[in-house]
Amino acid sequence: MSNKRDRAWWKEAVVYQIYPRSFKDGNGDGVGDLRGIIEKLDYIQSLGVDAVWLNPIFKSPNDDGGYDISDYYSVQPEFGTMRDFEDLLDGLHQRKLKLIMDLVLNHSSDEHAWFQESKKSKENPFRDYYFWKPGIEGSPPNNWPSFFGGSAWQWDEVTGEYYLHLFSKKQPDLNWENPVLRNELHQLMKFWLDKGVDGLRLDVISAISKPIDFSDTPTLDFNETIRIKYANGPRLKEFIKEANEKVWSHYEVMTVGEGPGITHENALEYLAEREGLDMIFHFGHMYLDQGPGGRFDPVPWTMKDFKSIFKQWNETFKDRGWGSVFLGNHDFPRMVSRWGNDTDYLSESSKLLFTLMLSMPGTPFVFMGDEIGMTNITLKSVSESQDIETKNGWLEAKKRNVEESEFLKVANYAGRDNARTPFQWTASAQAGFTTGSPWMQINPNQSFINVNSQQDAPDSILNYFRSVVKLRKEHQLLTYGKYKPVETEAHNLFIFFREDEQEKLLILLNFSNEVTNLPKEAISYLTTRLMGNYPERKNMKDLRPWEACIYLC
């Protein structure tokens, strides 16, 4: 357990993630923007959260939702101006809210000036800002697959070589081996930190160091390729330490690294005190239902495995380091559609998932819309998708003679479009998101899932979320206390204790549609109920479908 000396605002924070394109349109052009976020700052404050994480707002051709940056020093014109950004930052700080910015430093856009120079000739001074390799007998330099399907190498006719892109071909990977490039990245971080930004979320930071022999991956399991080839590279710790020494240590800034490929065995290497990141996102549970082919190769998952992953990671951070807790974000399906029951038990299972997130060790990150129970959307055609990963996944599926209807079943379960539909403020046709034509279709269930209908309803998902955030603040052991899971015969029950020297809480969760008997050892602790998502009962011996309770022991 941490002591007072180890305390930090980012450990005690609840973070609210905003995908700007889909949150609120302030000027009626159908695209969410910074002015729209400013309009809703009082709403954000009302949630009880402490910080906002903004997905990238930089100038971008938007090939991959803004994660392809063409100018790190400019705001995407669709989102507004630098003045809008400064007003947003001021508005957050006036409300005592922190701002975490999303920086993409593993790759840039192919439209960035660096890449435009790099591709001109092999002698260009910007050539080594990226990875260029000759082919092998007319084929790419190795067999690495892209996250978005196909080869991770793109042929360029100008110089007759391939460049590396782990993601879209419009996202060439930056070469961190080059000290001049690293200095450029340090300078751009300083630019935003000098403006007063409180935190940096570092996109796919686990992949910035490549094994520069570029040997083939020996496996067809994509997630294993991420672990052994793309992440955890030979100079990763060195690069992170250097950024810390030259930039982060000179500011009051929190750093959180996105970590595909990070495992519980190597996680603490990323978090070395005064040399590493403050915290990481790990993906143990988020890849639980992905087969060897990745996102569009779903496999069954079990609650036993789900609980085991939480146990493993909580054990990893028991004595040092710090983790995050999240069940959804812009890269995954909606939380309640994936882990809960978004039809018969939408309200109960949404509340249960928040009970889990906000009573776990680590910093909770909540994705916009989950606080009102927003669900996956059903695409009727791949042409309705706005996501490059889904579009490219369909191209790969067609090569295997997969029917579109079959691919859509998978995309509607696992695709990123699910999380990116416009935020549902009202029951109106455009959900209160815009007065124009929205950039992406709105989920038709906005007629009954929206902020307006939940704002003043005491029993709403939204107000339950506010209550459980408040409870987390009132009981510091939910941040710093020990985590003790309870083994149960019923795998659908997720039961654990949080405790410190002063207090002990018992958290009871039923991840199923069935009434399930409680184990005897839990019943003996049921004295004072602090909160739950069903009306309280006396002599409770079981949990109702998707029931969640927190008891003071």
Residue, then its C-alpha position, 0 to 999 in steps of 0.5 A: m500500500s502507498n503511504k502519504r509520501d507517494r500520493a499524487w493528484w493523478k493517482e486520486a483522479v477520475v479521468y473523463q476521455i473526450y473524442p472531440r469530433s463526436f462530443k459537441d459541435g459548437n458551430g453547426d458544421g456537423v463536427g465536434d470541436l473545442r467550442g462545443i467542449i467549452e459549452k459543456l464544461d459545466y456538465i463535465q464538472s458536474l460528473g465529479v471527475d478531476a481531469v479531461w483527456l482529449n484525443p488528438i486535436f492537432k492538424s491532420p488529414n484525418d486518415d486515422g481519426g486524428y492519430d495521423i498528425s501533419d503539424y504538431y504545433s497547430v490545431q485541426p481547423e475543424f476543431g477551432t483555433m489556438r485561441d479556442f484551445e487556450d480558452l478551453l484550458d482556462g475554462l478547465h483550470q477555472r473549474k479545477l479540472k486538469l487537461i491531459m493531451d494525447l500526443v502521437l510520437n510513434h508516427s506522423s502523417d505522411e503529409h507532415a513536412w518531415f516526411q515530405e522531405s524524407k521521401k525526396s531523396k536518400e540523401n535528404p537530411f530528413r531521410d532518417y526521420y523515418f525507416w526506409k529499406p530496400g525490398i527483398e526480391g520485389s517484396p517488402p523488407n520483412n513479413w510484418p503485418s500492419f495493425f490495419g491489415g496488409s503489410a507494414w511496409q509501403w513502396d515509394e517510387v521516388t527513391g525505390e524503397y519501402y517505408l515502415h508504417l505499423f498503422s495506416k500507410k499514411q502514418p509512417d513510423l518515426n525513427w527514434e534512433n535519430p537524436v535530431l528527431r528525438n530533439e524535435l519531439h522533445q521541443l514539441m512536448k515543451f511547446w504544449l507543456d509551456k501552455g499549461v497542459d497538466g498531463l500527456r497521454l503518449d500514444v503507442i509509446s511501447a512501440i517507439s523502439k524498433p528491433i533494427d535488424f527488422s527480422d521476420t516475425p515468427t508467428l501468425d498471432f498478431n498480438e504476439t507479434i506486437r509483443i515481440k516485434y513492435a513493443n518493448g524494443p531494445r532502446l525503449k527504456e533509454f528513450i523514455k528516460e531521456a524524455n523524462e530528463k530533458v522534458w517531463s522532469h522540468y514540469e508538473v506533468m503526469t505521463v501515461g503511456e499507451g502500452p499494447g504489448i506491455t505485459h505484467e512481467n515487464a510493466l514496471e520497467y516502463l515506470a521506473e521512479r524518476e526515469g520512466l512514465d507515471m502510469i500505463f494503459h495495459f491491454g490484458h483484458m482489452y485483448l481478451d476476446q481477440g484471436p490470433g487475427g486480432r480485432f476481426d477474429p473474435v474468440p469467446w472469453t470467460m469471467k474466470d479469465f477476466k477476473s484473473i487478469f485484474k488479479q494479475w495486474n493488481e498484484t503487479f502494482k501492489d508495491r510500486g508503479w501505478g496502473s489505470v482502470f478502463l473498460g472502453n475507449h475510442d479504440f474499442p466497442r462500447m463498455v456496456s455492449r462488450w462487458g454487460n447486457d445492453t438490452d435487458y439490463l442496460s441500466e443495471s449492467s452499466k452501473l455494475l461496470f462503473t462500480l467495478m471501475l471505480s472500486m479498483p486500484g489504479t486511476p479510472f479512465v471513463f470514456m464519454g457517453d458511457e456515463i449515460g449507457m451509450t451502446n454499440i451501433t449496428l452498421k448495415s453496410v461497411s460503407e457506413s463505417q468511418d474507420i480505416e481499420t474496419k474498411n481495411g479489415w473488410l478488404e482483407a476479409k474479401k480476399r478470404n471470400v468472407e460475406e459482407s454480412e458475416f464481416l459486419k457481425v464481427a465489425n458491429y461487435a468489435g469495431r471502433d465505429n461503435a465508440r465514435t458515434p456522436f454524443q447523445w445529449t437530447a432525444s432530438a434527431q441530431a441528439g443535441f450534438t449538432t444543428g447541421s448534418p453530423w459527420m457520422q450517423i447518430n445511434p438511433n437509441q438517442s431517443f431514450i439514451n441521452v443526458n436530458s432524460q437522465q439529468d434529473a432522474p435519481d435512478s439514472i445511470l448518469n446519477y449512479f455514476r456521479s454517486v460512485v465517483k463521490l463514494r470513491k473520493e470519500h473513501q481513500l482506500l479505494t485509491y490506495g488500499k489493498y486489493k483482496p479478491v475472493e475466490t468463488e465457485a460461481h465464476n460470474l461473481f466478481i467479489f473483492f475487498r479493498e482495505d487499509e488500516q482504518e477501513k474495509l469495503l466489500i464489493l459484490l458484482n454479479f456478471s450475469n442474467e441469473v440470480t446467483n447465491l453468495p458464498k457464505e464468507a461474503i454474507s457474514y460481512l454484509t452489515t452497512r451497504l454504502m451503495g448498490n444498483y438495486p433497492e436494498r434488501k435485508n438478509m441478502k443471500d444472493l445477487r440479482p441479475w447484474e447486481a452491484c453492491i458496496y458494503l462497509c465491513 
